[in-house]
């Protein structure tokens, strides 16, 4: 879910992204099976059965790694890969008929965000209890009800994926817990809830992917090994879908288009590697994706002034000023284009031009959200937002959990190294071309479904709609002329959960009362959208088979449709997630003057009971 666009400097990026879930060193992995690749020298797969999270009788899950040695991607990524890539996965069989169920991959965004966040707080088989100690709450709307689900931590150094094991200490600072490499040869210091030790990746920016293009190469090689050599994936239905969120607006089209191109090269005998296998690409789903800032940029101003919940982030005067700053000759929009031109041309002053864009536009937007005191992932919530409940961070500190997963590293929710590399090394966050890749996917037969919670500001639904209408594909005019129709759920046929525009294989859905992580807010609606896309029926009702003639009818402009706010949410500081804490309470955490129980600051707010109470 995490997205760094709003932060203008390396220091500020820490504000949103530091939060390594640590407490102790992970135990030595036990009962791990290791397989050598039959096709690739020095490539291995290691895995085990965790026995946690998915406890539905008879349903299996496997957690492990695909290990790629140094040099394996040298030709693919355009620079020497002098570090190992150990990519973590957690695979869940479908609860129903796994041998004939299709497969879907889930990727969170960031850049640098772990997909375990999606697994444990959005759409996976289980949720974590409020004391952060158990994964015993089964999710009735888990996406593995009828689909095999594969969650992948990527690029390298994200989540449980790693390059080189590195010991570190972690201390609280203004922005979260800051990792510092440490030598424990003379002993390990005493720890507490605000001073911790652990083992993580190296943290080196030159030991991970620097762009969506590089990450696509690494993931394709992961898939070539996992899909065709992992012994517990033997599909009767070989369709593969990719669902991704937030920075997934880049990952989704960038990765899927790369896979499509590799399929074409395999057909032409020009594959990256001998014996490569084609992937049966079916659906690309994008949840609150930032696809192209140049296309979506102006909608940050429109949404900030006039949104579905009538919560203005700035007033009319500021709105007019921001619009002018975007539109006028030499303004922010032109600066965006100048940055892209500089990147394409390899201009010597690329850094100066693009750093200014990051600060002058993306940083400014964040400043207004901060001043308004609202959550950028849900404007109906406070800036110190306790939702989705952050219990997973404490859960993943436990020795028993790390042992069950067989991981040699502690959990890193978001990799600073990856975030910095994408933001400032290649300016990947500012690049375009992803909307065009969506068009190529559609014309190549891939179904594309875009889903946006309408209370999110970070990748807001207005910008998502603009992106959907900008996709250049052979049925562009038919999609653009389609109207919006209510999103209906069988259990509540009289209630509209949102609005959907669809023509044939392309849909755009606005989901009411949902923030950045739609499945956390509207689990049943998100599940229905996911399954309707999988079954290739219309997104709005799930009753009409998709054909080239399918076209929704209704209002073409729904930007004025207002939504009633949900109940009030108050901050509650969970010390492993800085974003849940007000500045005043966090100061007490840093100074060690607060009491912490189950990772919550005692007395910060009334204790909550169940997962969905918020």
N, C-alpha and C positions, 0 to 999 in steps of 0.2 A: 504494500500500500504506500510505502514511503517514497517521497519524490523530492528531489533536491532543488527543483527549479527556483524556489523562492529565496534562496540563500546566496548572498553575493560574495562570500569569502569562505576560505577554508575554515576559519575559526567559527563562523556562524553555522556552517554545515553540521558541526558537532551538536548544535542545539537540537536538531531533530533526530539525529541518527546514532549518537552514542548510547549504548545500553546493553553491552554484552552481559548475558545472563550467567553470572559466575558465583561460585561459592567455594568450590574445591576442585582439585584436579580430577579429571575423569578417570575411572578405573581402567585397568588394562583390558581391552576387548577380549571376551571369551566366547567360545562356541561359534566362531565366525568361519564360514566356509569360503575358500578362495579358489577361484577357477582361472586358469590361464586361457587367454583368447586363442581360438583356433585359427584366427585370421590375421591377428596383429601381434607382432613381436613385442614382448614386455608389457602388453596391456593385460590387466587382470580385473576380475569382478570379485568383490568380497561382499558377503551378506549374511544375515541371520534372521530368525523369526523373533520380533520384539516381544510379542505377547502382551502388549499394552495398547491402549486406545481402542482398537477395533476388537471388541469382546463378544460380538455376535457369534453364537455357536456355529462352528463349521466354516467361518469366514477367515481366510488367511491373509497375513500381511508380511512383508519383507522389507527390511531396511539395510542399506549398504552403500557401497561405493563402486564407481567405475574409475579405475586408476590409469591415467595416461602418463607415460614417462616424459621426461624432458626431451625436447626435439621433435616430438610426435606431430606437432602442428606448425613446424617451422615454415613450411611452404604455404600453409593456409592463411596464417594471420599476418604475413608481411613483415614480421620481425622475429628474431630468435626467441624461441620458447625454451629458456634455460631453467625452467622450474617445473616440478611435477604438478599435475592437475588431478586432484582427488575429489570427484563430484559425488555428493551425497544424494541418495534417493530414498523415498519411502513409498512402497507400492502396496496398494490395497486391492484385493480381489473384490469383484462385485458381490454384493450380498445375494444377488439372484443370478443364477446361471453364468458363472464367471467364464466358463469355457467358450461360450458363444457371445459374450458381451464385448462391445467395442472398448477402446481405450481412450481416455482423455488425460492430457498432461495439464497440470496447474503450475503457473509461474507467477509469483508476486513481482512487484516492480522495483522501485528504488530511485535510481539504479543502485543495486547492491542489497536489495531487500530479500529476506529469506522466505521461501515458499512454505516453511513450517508455520508461519503466521496464518496463511490461508487455511492450512490444514487444521490448526487447533483453535482458530477463532472465526472461521468463516464457513467452510463447506466440507470439512473432513468428517470422519466417522464419530469423533468424540469431542467433547468440550472438557475443560479443566474445572475442577471444583474451586469454590471461592477461597479455600485455604491454600491453593496452589500445590496441593499434594497428590492429587489423583486425577486420572483421566476417565473416571467411571461414568461420566454423563454421556450416554449415547445420543447421537444426533439423528432424529428421525428424518431430517431432510438432507442427510449426507449424500453427496454426489456419487458415492460408490454404491448406492442402493441398486442400481441397474447397469452401472458402468465401471469397468476397471479403472482405478485412478492412480496416477503416478505423479508424485510431488518431487520436484527437483530443486535443490539449492544451487543456483548459478548466478553469475560466473564464479570462478574460483575465489575462495576466501569468504564466501557468503554462507551464513547459517552454520552448518556442520561441514561444509566443503572447505578444503584447505590445500595449501601448497607445502610449507615446511612447518612442522610443529614448533611452537615458540612459547616459552613460559613468560608470564606477565603478571604484574600487579594492576589493580584497578581501584582508583580513588575517585570520590565525587568532586566535581568542579561545577562551575556555573551551568554547564551545558549537559551534564550527565557523567557517567563513569568513564574516565580516561584511561586507556591501556598504556602501560609502559613496560617494554621488554625487561626481564629481570633474570638475574643469575641466582639460583637457589642452591648452588653447590655447598654453601656454608650454612644452609638451613632455611626453612620457610618461616616467614614472619607470622605473628599471630594475626588472625583475621576476625572481622565482624561484618555486620550488614553494610558498612560503608567503607570497608577496606578489604578487598578480596584478592585471591590469587587464582590462576587457572592456566590453561594451555589453549592457545588460539593459533591462527595463521600468522605468517610473518608480518603482515601489515604493509608489505612493500607494494607500491603501485606498479612496479615493473614485473610483478609476479601474478598478474591477472589480466583479463581482457580489458581493453581501453575503449571499446565501442560496441555497438549492437552488431556490427558486421563481424568483428572478431569473436564475440560471444556466440554468434550463429554457427561459425565453424566448429567451435568447441562442442556445442550442444549436438550438432549433427554427428560428430564422431562418437559422442556419448551414445547417441541413439543407434548408430550402426553396431555398436558393441552390445548394448543392453537389449535392444529389440530382437536381435537374432542369436544371442548367446546366453541370455539370462534364462536358466532352465525352468523357471516357474511362470514364464509368459509364453504360452502356446495358443495363440488366438484362433478361434474358429471364425471370428469376425476381425479382420485386420485393419479396420478403419482407425485412423488416428486423428484426434481433435486436439487443439491447443487452446486453452483458456488462460487469459492473463489479465493483469490489472494494473492501473496507474501508469507507470513507465512501460507497462505492457503495450501501451499505444505505440511504442517503438519496437519492443521485443516481438510482439505478435506478428505484425506484417513483415518485419525484418527477418525473423526466423523462418516463418512459414514460406515466404517468397524464396529464401535461400534453399529450403528443402525442395521446393517446387523446381527450382533451377537445377538442383542436383539430380532429381528424377529425370529431367530432360537430358542432362549430360550422360546419365547412365544409358538412356535409350540411344544416344548418339555415340556411345563408346568412349566418352571423354570424362569419365568420373574422376573425382579427386583421388580415389584409391581403387585398387584392383578388387574385384569381387563385391563391390558395394551393392546394397540392396535398395530398391525403391521403397518409399513410404507411401501408404495409401492415405493421402491427406483429405480430410473430410470437412471439418468445421474449424473456423477461427472465431473465438469469442473474445471480445474486449470489454472489460468492466471498468468504467470510469477512466478511460485511457486518455493520456495526453499524447496525441498523435503527431501534431505539427503546430508549434507555437505561432508560426507566421499566419497560419490559417485560423487558429483558435484564439489568438492573442486579444483581439478587440473584445471578445465576449467576457473576458475578465472584468472589463469596465461595465459592460451592460449588466452582468450578473451582480456585481458589487453594488450597483445603484438600484436595480429592480429585479428581485428574485422571487421565487414562489412563496416565500414565507414572510415577505415584507420586512426583512431585517437588513436595513441599509448598512453597507460597510463604509460608504462615504456619501456625502451629500451631493446635491445637484451641481453646485459650483465646482466641487472637486471632480465630479463625473465629466463635466464639460471640459475642464482643463486636461484631464487624462485622455479623453477622446482626441482633443486637438494635438496633444503631444504624440499620440500614436499616428494620426492621419496626415499631419502637415509634411510638406516637402522637407526631407532631411530628418524627420521625426523617428520615433521608435520603430515603426514598421520598416522604414527605409534602412535603419541601422541593423535590424535583423537581416535584411537581404544583403547588406554590405558584409556582415559577418559570414554568411553562407558563401558569398562570392570569394571572400578572402580564404576560407577553408578550401574551397574547390581549386583555387589558384595557387595555394600554398604561399600566400602572401607573407612577407617578413613581418608585417605589423598585425598579423591575425590575432595575436593575443590581446593587443591593446583594443582592437575593435570589438572582439567578442567578450572580453572581460567587462567592457562598458555595457554591453547588452545585458549580461547577467545581472549587473548591479543596477543599471538604470531602469530596467523593466521588471525582471523577475524579483529582484530584491525589493523594489518599491511596492509591488503588490503585497508581499508579505508584511511590509511595514503597516499598510492600511488594515490588514486583518488583525495584526497585533494590537493596533490602536483601538479597533472596534471591540476587542475582547471576546471574539467568537472563535469557534473552532474552524480551522481551514478545511478539515475533512468532514465537518458537519456544522454548518453555520447556526443551527438551532441549539448547539451545545456550547458550553464555555470553552475558552482557549485551553484551559487545563481540563482536557476531556477524558473522563474515565471509561469511555466506551469506544470500541469493544472492550470488555473486561480483560485486563492484562495478565490474567493468571498464568498464562503459558510461560512467562519469563521465569517465575519462581519454580514452576514445575520442572523446567529443563535444567535447573541447577542441581537436582537431586542425583546422587550417585546411582541409585537404583534405576533411574530413567536413562541416564547416560550408558549404564551397563547394558540395559535391555536393548538399546539401539546399537551398541557395539561401536561407538564413536570415540576416537582418541582426542577429541577437542571439546572445549566448552562451546556453548551456543553463542553465535554472533548474529543478532537480528538484522543488522545492517552493517555492511563492510565499509568503513571509511575509505579504505584504499580504492575499492571499486567506485564509490561515489565520486571521489576526487578525480579518478582517472577519466570517468565519463564526462565529468563537468568541466574540467580545466585542461586535461591533456589533449582530448580530441574534440571537445565541445559537442559531444554526441547529443546532448540534450537540446541543442539548438538546430540540429540538422533537419533537413526536409527529406522528401522522397518516400516517406512511409505511406502517405495517402495514395501516391501513384502505385505503390506495391499492393495496396488493397485492391486497386483496380485490376492489376495483373492477376491476382489470386482469383477474383470473381470471374474474370474472363477465362481463367484456366480451370474452372469447375469447383473451386473451393467455396463453401458457404461462409458468409461473414455476418456475425450478429454482434451488434454494439449495444451495451447495456449501461445506463447511467443513473445512479442515485441522484435525485434532484436537490438534495441539501448539501452536497459536496461543493466546495469552492475550488479546491486544488486542481481538479480536472473536471470542471463543471459541465452540466448537461447542455448548456447553450453552446459551448465550444464543441462538444461532442456532436451535437446536431449539425453545426456548421461543417465539421469535418466529414460527416456522413454525406452531406449534400455536395461535397467537393470531390468525391471519389470519381475519377475518370474511368468509366467502364462502359460497356456496350449498351447497358440499359439505364444509363444515368437519367435520361429524361423521364422514363417510366417511374423510377424510384422517386425522383423529385416531385412528380405530380401526384404521387400517392398521398392519401390523407392519414390522419391519426385515428386509431380506433382503440377502445378501452382494452387494457390488459386484464383478463379475467382468470380467476382461479376456481376450480370446481367446488371447493368447500365453502366459498363465499361468492356465489354467482351474482349477487346484487352489488358487490363492491368492486370498484375499479382500483387496481393496484398500480396503475400507471397508464401510459399511452404508447402505442406501437405504430410505427410506420414501416411497411414492408412491401417490397416487390421482389418476388421470386426468392433468390438466394441471399438477399441483403435485407437486414432489418436494423432499425434503430428504436430502442425502447427507453423511455423516461420512466423511472420507478419512483413513485411517491414515497415520502417519508423515509428516504434511505440516503445515507451518506456515502463516503468513498468506498467502503467495503460493503457492497450491496447485500451479499449473502448473510452478513451479520445482522443487518437491520430488517430485511425482508426475506427470511430463509425459504419460505415456501414459494414465494414469487420467483426468487432466483433459481430455485430447483426446477420449477416448471419451465422457465425459459431455457435452462440447460437441457432438460430432457426433450423439450419440443424441438430444439435445434438438433439434438442427436437423432430423434425419430424423423426429422425432416417434415414436420407439420408446421402450420402457421404459429407464430410466436404469441399472438394475441389470445387465441382460444385453444389451441392445441387440437383442433378438430378437422382442419382442412389440409389435405396433402399439398405440399409445395410443388407447384408447376411453374412454367414460364409465364403463365397468365395470372398467377396469384398477385393481387394488389389490394392493399387496404384502402378503405374509404373513410372520409370524415374531414374534419378541419385540417387545413394544411399549416396553419400557424397556431401553436398552442403555448407560445411564450407568455401569454397573459393569464394562463390558467394558474390560479392560486391554490395553495394547499394549507390545511390547518396544521399547526405545529403539534408535535407530540408533547408528553408531559415533561416538566422541567428536569434537567439533569444538573447535578452539582459536582464540583471537583472532589476527588478523593485521591490522595497522593499514594501511589504505588512506587516504591523507591527504585525499582528496576526499570521503570519507564518514566523518564524525566518529564515527558509531555503531560502526564497526569497531575503534576504538582504545580501549584501556584508558586511564584517567586518567593513569597514570604515563607511558605512551608519548606521549599527546597533549601532555603538558607539554613533552616534548622537541621535539615538532613546533612548538609555540608559541615555544619558546626558541631554535629553530634549532640544536639540539644533536644531531639525528639525521641519518643519511644516508637519502636517499630515492631509490629506483630504480623506474621504471615506476609511480610513485605509491605504492609500498609502502615502509614503513619497513624498511630492511635489518636483518636479524637479529631482527625481532620474532617471526617464526615461520618454519618451514621453507617454502620456496617450493612452491607448488602447481602441478600441471601442467594438467590439462584442466578444462573447465567443470564436469563432474559429479563431480570427485574428492572434493568435500566431502560 
